[in-house]
Amino acid sequence: MAKQRSTNHPGGAPTSEDALAFRAAVRDVKPLEQAPSPNGLAKVGPRARRRKPSAMADDIDVAMPLVDPMPVVEGSGERPAVSGADVLAFHRAGVRPQVVRQLRRGLFPIEDELDLHGLTQSVARDYLAQFLTQNRDAGRRCVRIIHGKGYRSGARGPILKIAVDLWLRRHMNVIAFTSARPIDGGTGAVYVLLRA
C-alpha cells in the first residue's frame, strides 16, 4: 500500500514528519566514492566552432582566375558580355528566394564595405579574397563591394565588374550576391551574403 502524502500545508508540501521519515530511511546510506576521470576524458566547456580553411588560401590563381581584358567576341562563349548597366545576381542552391529578395532590396544591414575602384585585377583579387575571409571569420553576414561600372575602361568593358562577378560565384564563403540599390551604388556595387 502506497503512503499518502500529507496535505497539511498548502500545495501538498511535505510536513516535518515526512522529512523525519526520509532522514530515518537514508540514515545508513554512504555516498559512493568518485573515481577520478581518466586523462583526456575530463568534461570540457563548449568549443568555438572551427571553420574549415578556405580553398582560396591554397591557390588563388585557380580559385579566382584573372579575367581576360580583351573584348568578348560574340558567340565565342569565353565569358558573358557584361555592360556597366547590367544587374548582377547569383545564389547557391538551397538559398531561399525570400532571402535573395531581401538582399536585393537592401534589407540586410551592411556590416563592411570594400571599394575596388582604380585597382588592377590582381590587387583587387587579393583584397577581395582577404576581405571575404576576414568578414566571414568575424561573423559578418552582409557586406558591400564597390566594383564600379567600367565606364573608363573603353572597349574592354567593365573588367573589374566582370571579374568580381566571376570571383564571387567561385568563392565558397559567398552564398548569394546581387547588384545594390541605386542609393548604395546601383549596378556599380553588389551586396554579398556570406556563409554563416
Summary of the structure (lengths in Angstrom):
residues: 196
radius of gyration: 30.7
end to end distance: 59.0
largest distance: 96.9
contacts: 459
relative contact order: 0.17
helix: 36%
strand: 12%
